[in-house]
């Protein structure tokens, strides 16, 4: 027995579908509005504008999809890092237990010596079993 979909259910389904397609376009490095403006692919940059494209074509449309993907993920990571760092400075997050933190400010990853510090031997032993 089929149940009729309400108007709200259809709107939710359409929103979820368009979000899924948007995420797919984001990860594939394609134009987010899904209009193919150049002959660029994921691996090769574009050389020419496609027929029936009107108006100005942005420089990013000529870039290879992989390059666009790297830029998008880098930008999203920078925004996330800036947001999390800014959130750690609010007075509410300085209280122990608030915001799911221990009350300490978050330290940036680019602090000298953080990424160059070798891992402790106990970490390697627990991961490899040697």
C-alpha positions in Angstrom: 0.0 0.0 0.0 1.6 3.3 -1.1 1.5 6.3 1.1 1.0 9.7 -0.5 3.9 12.0 -0.2 3.1 15.3 1.4 4.4 18.6 0.0 6.9 18.9 2.8 8.3 15.4 2.2 8.8 16.3 -1.5 10.6 19.5 -0.5 12.9 17.6 1.9 13.6 15.0 -0.7 14.5 17.6 -3.3 16.7 19.5 -0.9 18.6 16.3 0.1 19.0 15.3 -3.6 20.4 18.7 -4.6 22.7 18.7 -1.6 24.0 15.3 -2.6 24.6 16.5 -6.2 26.3 19.6 -4.9 28.7 17.6 -2.7 29.4 15.3 -5.7 30.2 18.3 -7.9 32.4 19.8 -5.2 34.4 16.5 -4.8 34.6 16.0 -8.6 36.0 19.5 -9.1 33.3 20.5 -11.5 31.5 23.8 -11.7 29.1 24.0 -8.8 26.2 25.2 -10.9 26.7 22.2 -13.2 27.2 24.2 -16.4 30.1 22.9 -18.5 31.8 26.1 -19.8 35.1 24.7 -21.1 36.6 21.4 -22.2 38.4 20.9 -18.9 38.4 17.5 -17.3 39.5 16.3 -13.9 43.1 15.6 -15.1 43.5 18.1 -18.0 42.9 21.9 -18.0 40.6 23.4 -20.5 41.7 25.1 -23.8 38.5 26.3 -25.3 35.0 27.5 -24.4 32.2 25.1 -25.2 29.6 26.0 -27.8 26.4 27.8 -26.7 28.1 29.3 -23.7 27.2 33.0 -23.3 29.0 35.6 -21.3 32.3 35.7 -19.6 34.0 32.4 -18.5 35.9 32.5 -15.2 39.5 31.5 -15.0 38.7 28.7 -12.6 36.6 27.0 -15.4 39.8 26.5 -17.3 41.6 24.8 -14.5 41.6 21.0 -14.2 39.1 19.6 -11.9 41.8 18.1 -9.6 43.3 21.6 -9.1 39.8 23.0 -8.3 39.3 20.2 -5.8 42.6 20.9 -4.0 41.8 24.6 -3.8 38.3 23.9 -2.5 39.5 21.5 0.2 42.3 23.8 1.2 39.9 26.8 1.5 37.4 24.7 3.5 40.2 23.6 5.9 41.4 27.1 6.4 37.9 28.3 7.1 37.4 25.5 9.6 40.7 26.1 11.3 39.9 29.8 11.6 36.5 29.1 12.9 37.7 26.6 15.5 40.5 28.9 16.6 38.1 31.8 17.0 35.7 29.6 18.9 38.3 28.7 21.4 38.8 32.3 22.4 35.2 32.9 23.4 34.6 33.3 27.2 32.1 30.4 27.3 34.7 28.0 25.9 37.2 28.8 28.6 35.1 27.1 31.2 36.1 23.4 31.7 33.7 21.1 30.0 32.1 23.8 27.8 32.2 23.2 24.0 33.6 19.7 24.6 37.1 21.0 25.3 39.2 20.8 28.5 39.2 24.5 28.9 42.5 25.2 27.2 42.9 27.2 24.1 43.5 25.4 20.9 47.0 25.7 19.5 47.6 26.1 15.8 49.2 23.3 13.9 51.8 25.5 12.4 53.4 26.2 15.8 57.2 25.6 15.5 58.1 22.0 16.3 54.6 20.5 16.2 54.7 18.8 12.8 58.5 18.1 12.9 58.3 16.3 16.3 58.9 12.5 15.9 56.2 10.2 17.2 56.9 8.3 20.5 58.1 4.7 20.2 55.1 3.5 22.1 52.8 4.9 19.4 54.6 2.9 16.7 54.6 -0.3 18.8 50.9 0.0 19.4 50.2 0.6 15.7 52.4 -2.1 14.2 52.5 -4.7 17.0 56.4 -5.0 16.8 
